[in-house]
Amino acid sequence: MTIADRNARPRLIIAGTGSGAGKTTVTLGLMRALAQRGLSVQGFKCGPDYIDPTYHTAVTGRPSRNLDAWMTSHEYVRDTFEKASAGHDISIIEGVMGLYDGKDPLSNTGSTAEIALVTHTPVILVVDVRSMARSAAAIVLGFQQLEPELNIAGVIVNRCGSAGHYTIVKKAIEQMCGIPVVGWLKRDEDVAIPERHLGLVPAIERGELEPLFQRAADVLMEGTDLDLLLELAASAPPLNAEERSPATTAHTDLANTEPGSNSDSQFDSVIRVNNRHLSYAVQPVIAVARDAAFNFYYPDNLELLEAAGARLQYFSPLAGEGIPTDVDGIYLGGGFPEEFAAEIAGNQGFLEGLRQAAQSNMPLFAECGGYMVLGETLTDREGVTFDMAGIIPAQVQMQKKRAALGYREASSVRDSFLLKKGEVLRGHEFHYSTMTYRDEETIPYAYETKGLRSLKQEGYAAGNIVAGYTHVHLGSYPAAARRWVEHCLAYRQERYMQR
């Protein structure tokens, strides 16, 4: 398969009738099967999840991207898809929950269906047909009728008892729904995807799930018409450039000056911050913690910071590394520091570097796992307590049950290097820990967050520190990325003036 037209983007969304229908198994099996055919596969995930994109990246060998039409605009979603899919043979987009499940039970907002409509992508519906025959047709028919504009192009049935069972449900669905059943997966406990938990990502990165990925591909190929799936992917209409509005597309807004584009400059790399040219030598540098303990970053956030003028320098606290020298900002992403609390507590160079950065008023942004490390102590699920950076006067306690999950609108409580008071970033909250402050009444909260059922103040913002449990998406308000980089530049200039 080749891409003849630059606007052509062969693509499919793998959606489920609900969580647990098997869409992740189908997605991973399909990605691996297509890659084994020699195709270049680009993965995407609907919604804010970090775990499934890590699966995709392990299977395809290239970073998977999140597509979220609640956290970001429709234009942003299309722009993200177009840029990431360019040059690849096929894009596979994994849905979230059931096809129509999202933020609002009365609309498609935040759902897989919304992403399918925004990107004009054919949908392959995964249906669990255990203990079911003609009723499977009723399920598919209902999904077709709920949103007539949606292109449900085919069906894969999961957990069939036998080839005969598959034949029965295939005939029923194709007769009543007029779309092909392109394949089936038998009941096979060997392809069960592990329950999502934070400690799963290191196992993925160590390659421990490779046999599972290959087994998913083998089972999928046994009963699925891959050629027909490729035809359905190729039937997706060309992306309509007229639908994209450069004036409102964050990527275009932040990246219209490319490094090295100024031929008059004596420097090899030139970037623009607030309409000023900056040489590579004075470009602000943001240190990004990235390893098995800190790896929940939206690629968009990193790219938006770079497009706004920053250079990113990655380091690994788990490898014993401290904050890199000569940096102008720090980004501590989410992850699972509780899994590596002993190693983090033992890296005094890292913790002391955080303290010195805070004392020197360096812009320091931390979210979820990074936020936890800024506290005084972290107590793991076994009750063992470890000393952390002690920048935030609070203790972190891991819980056996999930403490928070859901979309958040994070409105800034006060001015900071990231947001002015009242400005809003959208994001997502998901954690098993609680943060208990020593004095709740005096805490300078960072955000007032609005979820589906609650409004609360959370996080910490003091000096040049902004931290909280919410994983923010800078694409929801790109001005925050520019402001962050400008503060890092100001910090860098002040340092040089003091030398």
TORTI-557184 format. One line per field, with one value per residue (C-alpha): residue in three letters; x, y, z; residue number from 0. Coordinates in steps of 0.02 Angstrom, whole numbers, plus 50000, padded with zeros to 5 digits. Layout:
residuo	(ALA_...);
xx	(X_...);
yy	(Y_...);
zz	(Z_...);
num	(NUM_...);
***
This chain:
residuo	(MET_THR_ILE_ALA_ASP_ARG_ASN_ALA_ARG_PRO_ARG_LEU_ILE_ILE_ALA_GLY_THR_GLY_SER_GLY_ALA_GLY_LYS_THR_THR_VAL_THR_LEU_GLY_LEU_MET_ARG_ALA_LEU_ALA_GLN_ARG_GLY_LEU_SER_VAL_GLN_GLY_PHE_LYS_CYS_GLY_PRO_ASP_TYR_ILE_ASP_PRO_THR_TYR_HIS_THR_ALA_VAL_THR_GLY_ARG_PRO_SER_ARG_ASN_LEU_ASP_ALA_TRP_MET_THR_SER_HIS_GLU_TYR_VAL_ARG_ASP_THR_PHE_GLU_LYS_ALA_SER_ALA_GLY_HIS_ASP_ILE_SER_ILE_ILE_GLU_GLY_VAL_MET_GLY_LEU_TYR_ASP_GLY_LYS_ASP_PRO_LEU_SER_ASN_THR_GLY_SER_THR_ALA_GLU_ILE_ALA_LEU_VAL_THR_HIS_THR_PRO_VAL_ILE_LEU_VAL_VAL_ASP_VAL_ARG_SER_MET_ALA_ARG_SER_ALA_ALA_ALA_ILE_VAL_LEU_GLY_PHE_GLN_GLN_LEU_GLU_PRO_GLU_LEU_ASN_ILE_ALA_GLY_VAL_ILE_VAL_ASN_ARG_CYS_GLY_SER_ALA_GLY_HIS_TYR_THR_ILE_VAL_LYS_LYS_ALA_ILE_GLU_GLN_MET_CYS_GLY_ILE_PRO_VAL_VAL_GLY_TRP_LEU_LYS_ARG_ASP_GLU_ASP_VAL_ALA_ILE_PRO_GLU_ARG_HIS_LEU_GLY_LEU_VAL_PRO_ALA_ILE_GLU_ARG_GLY_GLU_LEU_GLU_PRO_LEU_PHE_GLN_ARG_ALA_ALA_ASP_VAL_LEU_MET_GLU_GLY_THR_ASP_LEU_ASP_LEU_LEU_LEU_GLU_LEU_ALA_ALA_SER_ALA_PRO_PRO_LEU_ASN_ALA_GLU_GLU_ARG_SER_PRO_ALA_THR_THR_ALA_HIS_THR_ASP_LEU_ALA_ASN_THR_GLU_PRO_GLY_SER_ASN_SER_ASP_SER_GLN_PHE_ASP_SER_VAL_ILE_ARG_VAL_ASN_ASN_ARG_HIS_LEU_SER_TYR_ALA_VAL_GLN_PRO_VAL_ILE_ALA_VAL_ALA_ARG_ASP_ALA_ALA_PHE_ASN_PHE_TYR_TYR_PRO_ASP_ASN_LEU_GLU_LEU_LEU_GLU_ALA_ALA_GLY_ALA_ARG_LEU_GLN_TYR_PHE_SER_PRO_LEU_ALA_GLY_GLU_GLY_ILE_PRO_THR_ASP_VAL_ASP_GLY_ILE_TYR_LEU_GLY_GLY_GLY_PHE_PRO_GLU_GLU_PHE_ALA_ALA_GLU_ILE_ALA_GLY_ASN_GLN_GLY_PHE_LEU_GLU_GLY_LEU_ARG_GLN_ALA_ALA_GLN_SER_ASN_MET_PRO_LEU_PHE_ALA_GLU_CYS_GLY_GLY_TYR_MET_VAL_LEU_GLY_GLU_THR_LEU_THR_ASP_ARG_GLU_GLY_VAL_THR_PHE_ASP_MET_ALA_GLY_ILE_ILE_PRO_ALA_GLN_VAL_GLN_MET_GLN_LYS_LYS_ARG_ALA_ALA_LEU_GLY_TYR_ARG_GLU_ALA_SER_SER_VAL_ARG_ASP_SER_PHE_LEU_LEU_LYS_LYS_GLY_GLU_VAL_LEU_ARG_GLY_HIS_GLU_PHE_HIS_TYR_SER_THR_MET_THR_TYR_ARG_ASP_GLU_GLU_THR_ILE_PRO_TYR_ALA_TYR_GLU_THR_LYS_GLY_LEU_ARG_SER_LEU_LYS_GLN_GLU_GLY_TYR_ALA_ALA_GLY_ASN_ILE_VAL_ALA_GLY_TYR_THR_HIS_VAL_HIS_LEU_GLY_SER_TYR_PRO_ALA_ALA_ALA_ARG_ARG_TRP_VAL_GLU_HIS_CYS_LEU_ALA_TYR_ARG_GLN_GLU_ARG_TYR_MET_GLN_ARG);
xx	(50000_50067_50002_49968_49889_49960_49782_49746_49758_49703_49633_49518_49446_49433_49284_49195_49015_49081_49235_49296_49227_49403_49451_49626_49660_49598_49695_49860_49836_49795_49942_50063_49987_49999_50176_50224_50159_50288_50167_50210_50075_50037_49939_49816_49710_49543_49537_49667_49736_49925_49933_49859_49972_50119_50055_50040_50215_50287_50197_50223_50393_50332_50249_50060_49960_49805_49655_49537_49399_49351_49523_49564_49467_49408_49535_49673_49619_49621_49788_49864_49800_49858_50034_50060_49986_50085_50202_50130_50036_49891_49830_49743_49644_49592_49429_49388_49254_49103_49085_48963_49028_49106_49088_48904_48770_48660_48787_48943_49056_49218_49175_49254_49107_49154_49332_49265_49154_49289_49417_49293_49363_49277_49235_49263_49146_49207_49063_49076_48958_48972_48806_48731_48669_48545_48544_48716_48630_48514_48664_48753_48592_48565_48740_48710_48546_48602_48713_48667_48811_48939_49020_49019_49106_49126_49118_49239_49157_49253_49247_49160_49140_49178_49185_49003_48956_49048_48951_48785_48821_48903_48749_48632_48733_48763_48580_48510_48646_48714_48897_49030_49086_49270_49330_49319_49422_49394_49385_49568_49629_49806_49762_49682_49753_49811_49709_49771_49878_50022_50153_50110_50209_50382_50335_50288_50451_50551_50472_50382_50219_50294_50226_50053_50062_50116_49979_49849_49912_49910_49732_49671_49750_49673_49497_49508_49512_49657_49640_49460_49512_49642_49509_49396_49540_49577_49394_49415_49392_49541_49564_49483_49609_49469_49404_49565_49576_49758_49701_49632_49747_49870_50007_50008_49997_50151_50257_50252_50436_50545_50720_50847_50718_50806_50941_51010_51056_51234_51163_51119_50957_50844_50676_50549_50479_50356_50413_50595_50732_50836_50995_51023_51149_51022_50870_50787_50811_50680_50739_50612_50619_50588_50607_50502_50446_50405_50336_50159_50180_50068_50186_50088_50143_50326_50307_50211_50350_50477_50372_50360_50549_50613_50746_50705_50840_50788_50860_50825_50812_50805_50974_51045_51044_51011_50939_51048_51159_51122_50934_50799_50647_50594_50450_50407_50273_50159_50196_50216_50349_50274_50342_50518_50506_50664_50767_50698_50726_50904_50944_50987_51064_50896_50796_50921_50920_50731_50750_50883_50776_50629_50737_50808_50634_50661_50496_50452_50297_50245_50090_50023_50176_50291_50177_50191_50381_50376_50292_50381_50351_50276_50201_50178_50041_50142_50150_50334_50371_50506_50571_50540_50591_50497_50455_50268_50217_50116_50122_50071_49984_49950_49775_49714_49565_49568_49561_49509_49467_49394_49408_49449_49434_49576_49547_49699_49671_49816_49939_50084_50211_50084_49917_49847_49712_49549_49629_49583_49673_49582_49652_49624_49646_49687_49777_49777_49860_49803_49900_49873_49934_49998_49888_49746_49694_49859_49894_49914_49810_49853_49683_49499_49454_49283_49237_49076_49014_49132_49215_49370_49532_49688_49873_50003_50065_50194_50341_50382_50310_50149_50098_49941_49861_49781_49871_49844_49843_49930_49838_49681_49760_49923_49958_50010_50155_50214_50203_50298_50440_50446_50467_50606_50689_50674_50751_50895_50928_50928_51054_51171_51156_51210_51367);
yy	(50000_50171_50346_50421_50581_50683_50709_50522_50443_50259_50239_50141_50165_50007_50037_49927_49908_49940_49923_49744_49704_49668_49825_49833_49652_49684_49846_49771_49614_49716_49834_49689_49593_49744_49782_49602_49634_49772_49917_50074_50087_50245_50221_50339_50330_50417_50507_50548_50375_50348_50158_50105_50223_50139_49972_50047_50118_49950_49862_49988_50058_50239_50353_50340_50500_50546_50619_50704_50818_50875_50928_51007_51081_50987_51085_51031_50848_50853_50942_50815_50671_50745_50781_50615_50507_50588_50467_50309_50172_50160_50235_50131_50229_50138_50197_50229_50136_50102_50190_50321_50336_50503_50653_50683_50546_50654_50688_50620_50741_50659_50494_50383_50427_50611_50573_50465_50607_50739_50638_50553_50384_50217_50121_49936_49886_49749_49649_49520_49381_49259_49166_49261_49225_49337_49459_49515_49592_49692_49764_49816_49887_49992_50063_50107_50195_50298_50408_50390_50503_50384_50263_50094_50004_49830_49717_49600_49478_49425_49274_49158_48980_48900_48927_48875_49007_49137_49086_49109_49284_49336_49290_49379_49540_49550_49516_49647_49780_49777_49785_49649_49549_49548_49426_49341_49298_49139_49129_49124_49165_49181_49348_49430_49605_49634_49749_49927_49981_50100_49965_49892_50016_49962_49784_49843_49939_49787_49686_49566_49581_49540_49361_49431_49553_49415_49299_49435_49452_49264_49244_49394_49331_49159_49226_49400_49460_49584_49627_49681_49785_49872_49908_49983_50089_50150_50199_50340_50507_50623_50745_50909_51048_51176_51108_51158_51337_51392_51538_51420_51270_51263_51171_51297_51443_51389_51320_51441_51480_51328_51307_51374_51468_51636_51633_51799_51730_51676_51535_51361_51357_51506_51506_51640_51683_51827_51883_51890_51787_51685_51593_51413_51474_51574_51466_51420_51239_51138_50980_50838_50687_50535_50354_50213_50323_50478_50439_50504_50648_50696_50710_50867_50954_50923_50977_51134_51184_51158_51253_51396_51405_51286_51153_50997_50901_50730_50649_50494_50507_50316_50307_50414_50574_50742_50899_50939_51090_51253_51226_51357_51254_51082_50971_50822_50720_50588_50405_50294_50355_50243_50093_50166_50267_50191_50235_50412_50439_50375_50498_50645_50739_50740_50791_50925_50990_51011_51106_51221_51252_51300_51415_51500_51532_51422_51380_51204_51114_50947_50842_50689_50578_50728_50822_50677_50687_50870_50825_50789_50601_50462_50309_50159_50027_49920_50064_50104_50291_50375_50553_50656_50834_50923_51073_51056_51042_50883_50694_50573_50410_50273_50199_50027_50103_50234_50409_50507_50480_50594_50747_50911_51095_51174_51359_51449_51515_51639_51708_51592_51561_51444_51534_51700_51696_51632_51556_51375_51219_51057_50892_50727_50661_50480_50425_50308_50424_50564_50722_50783_50959_51006_51162_51158_51338_51415_51312_51415_51303_51302_51262_51254_51097_51055_50874_50785_50789_50899_51069_51075_51167_51064_51074_51198_51363_51469_51566_51485_51315_51249_51072_50967_50800_50856_50802_50958_50962_51119_51104_51157_51329_51351_51521_51426_51344_51512_51593_51448_51464_51653_51635_51510_51634_51772_51656_51617_51800_51841_51704_51770_51946_51884_51802);
zz	(50000_49955_49981_49810_49872_50015_50080_50075_50245_50249_50422_50536_50709_50814_50928_51053_51106_51282_51390_51387_51214_51151_51055_51131_51084_50906_50893_50949_50845_50691_50716_50734_50586_50471_50527_50487_50311_50297_50319_50415_50549_50648_50808_50892_51049_51075_51241_51373_51414_51428_51445_51277_51178_51264_51197_51023_51028_51080_50936_50795_50844_50834_50961_50970_50984_51084_50993_51114_51053_51228_51289_51121_50975_50821_50718_50837_50824_50634_50632_50753_50648_50484_50546_50634_50496_50355_50267_50345_50254_50376_50539_50671_50801_50958_51035_51217_51317_51206_51038_51103_51282_51327_51439_51404_51404_51291_51152_51068_51163_51215_51132_51000_50889_50896_50840_50698_50640_50657_50559_50439_50487_50451_50610_50641_50783_50900_50973_51111_51052_51195_51219_51073_50896_50801_50947_50887_50736_50849_50941_50781_50708_50863_50851_50668_50702_50852_50741_50557_50500_50573_50451_50539_50397_50468_50619_50707_50827_50981_51096_50974_51036_50868_50680_50674_50802_50697_50541_50630_50696_50532_50431_50553_50558_50371_50331_50448_50448_50270_50321_50318_50468_50425_50555_50722_50874_50969_51157_51206_51379_51312_51229_51379_51399_51580_51689_51669_51815_51834_51857_51687_51583_51643_51595_51421_51404_51459_51319_51436_51338_51168_51171_51208_51061_50944_51007_50976_50797_50768_50833_50733_50571_50593_50569_50494_50313_50322_50137_50165_50316_50208_50077_50209_50274_50098_50075_50201_50112_50086_50226_50181_50205_50201_50368_50453_50511_50530_50637_50769_50749_50892_50799_50657_50778_50874_50736_50590_50614_50585_50658_50535_50432_50451_50319_50380_50551_50591_50697_50635_50734_50759_50848_50886_51058_51066_50892_50945_50863_50985_50945_50993_51120_51220_51187_51354_51405_51500_51589_51569_51686_51578_51633_51704_51850_51748_51576_51562_51440_51297_51147_51102_51263_51225_51045_51091_51210_51072_50948_51073_51078_51210_51196_51295_51388_51453_51608_51714_51903_51911_51826_51965_51863_51942_51865_51712_51727_51638_51622_51640_51686_51746_51689_51801_51716_51784_51807_51958_52077_52211_52115_52128_52288_52362_52208_52202_52388_52367_52227_52338_52192_52104_52258_52308_52129_52140_52304_52231_52077_52187_52293_52139_52068_51916_51827_51889_51827_51900_51871_51959_51990_51980_52101_52224_52223_52272_52437_52601_52607_52502_52587_52473_52478_52599_52722_52695_52699_52596_52604_52447_52396_52536_52427_52457_52642_52621_52637_52499_52541_52414_52419_52369_52280_52144_52217_52062_51879_51746_51637_51722_51681_51779_51810_51882_52058_52043_51916_51876_51739_51660_51677_51730_51861_51786_51631_51598_51539_51507_51563_51650_51826_51868_52026_52174_52299_52412_52456_52635_52673_52846_52846_52720_52757_52703_52547_52387_52273_52088_52013_52041_51947_51879_51846_51805_51985_52082_52096_52205_52232_52204_52170_52228_52154_52242_52174_52008_52055_51977_52022_52034_52004_51840_51681_51576_51387_51326_51161_51253_51281_51183_51260_51417_51323_51257_51429_51509_51383_51401_51590_51561_51444_51575_51704_51585_51548_51734_51767_51634_51701_51873_51805);
num	(0_1_2_3_4_5_6_7_8_9_10_11_12_13_14_15_16_17_18_19_20_21_22_23_24_25_26_27_28_29_30_31_32_33_34_35_36_37_38_39_40_41_42_43_44_45_46_47_48_49_50_51_52_53_54_55_56_57_58_59_60_61_62_63_64_65_66_67_68_69_70_71_72_73_74_75_76_77_78_79_80_81_82_83_84_85_86_87_88_89_90_91_92_93_94_95_96_97_98_99_100_101_102_103_104_105_106_107_108_109_110_111_112_113_114_115_116_117_118_119_120_121_122_123_124_125_126_127_128_129_130_131_132_133_134_135_136_137_138_139_140_141_142_143_144_145_146_147_148_149_150_151_152_153_154_155_156_157_158_159_160_161_162_163_164_165_166_167_168_169_170_171_172_173_174_175_176_177_178_179_180_181_182_183_184_185_186_187_188_189_190_191_192_193_194_195_196_197_198_199_200_201_202_203_204_205_206_207_208_209_210_211_212_213_214_215_216_217_218_219_220_221_222_223_224_225_226_227_228_229_230_231_232_233_234_235_236_237_238_239_240_241_242_243_244_245_246_247_248_249_250_251_252_253_254_255_256_257_258_259_260_261_262_263_264_265_266_267_268_269_270_271_272_273_274_275_276_277_278_279_280_281_282_283_284_285_286_287_288_289_290_291_292_293_294_295_296_297_298_299_300_301_302_303_304_305_306_307_308_309_310_311_312_313_314_315_316_317_318_319_320_321_322_323_324_325_326_327_328_329_330_331_332_333_334_335_336_337_338_339_340_341_342_343_344_345_346_347_348_349_350_351_352_353_354_355_356_357_358_359_360_361_362_363_364_365_366_367_368_369_370_371_372_373_374_375_376_377_378_379_380_381_382_383_384_385_386_387_388_389_390_391_392_393_394_395_396_397_398_399_400_401_402_403_404_405_406_407_408_409_410_411_412_413_414_415_416_417_418_419_420_421_422_423_424_425_426_427_428_429_430_431_432_433_434_435_436_437_438_439_440_441_442_443_444_445_446_447_448_449_450_451_452_453_454_455_456_457_458_459_460_461_462_463_464_465_466_467_468_469_470_471_472_473_474_475_476_477_478_479_480_481_482_483_484_485_486_487_488_489_490_491_492_493_494_495_496_497_498);
***
